[in-house]
């Protein structure tokens, strides 16, 4: 399962429950993307969630 390299966000699991109360397995996965970032002066490909990408963009353009 994918994990965000910055915040550590991972997927969750549970059950969908229908109107008739039947239960089926469900998974809720974060939106993980591969991005090239500068880490310690070097360009590296890391897996980060879109929330972290958005936050990094906001910090860079503030």
MORA-V532191 format. One record per residue. RES is the residue in one small letter. NEAR is the number of other ideal C-beta (glycine too) atoms within 12 Angstrom. Layout:
{{RES:NEAR} {RES:NEAR}}
//
This chain:
{{x:15} {x:19} {x:18} {x:27} {x:24} {x:24} {x:20} {x:17} {x:23} {x:18} {x:18} {x:13} {x:13} {x:12} {x:14} {x:15} {x:12} {x:10} {x:6} {x:8} {x:9} {x:10} {x:11} {x:13} {x:12} {x:14} {x:15} {x:15} {x:17} {x:25} {x:18} {x:25} {x:22} {x:17} {x:23} {x:14} {x:22} {x:13} {x:15} {x:7} {x:7} {x:10} {x:11} {x:15} {x:14} {x:24} {x:26} {x:30} {x:27} {x:21} {x:19} {x:26} {x:27} {x:18} {x:17} {x:24} {x:15} {x:11} {x:11} {x:11} {x:8} {x:7}}
//
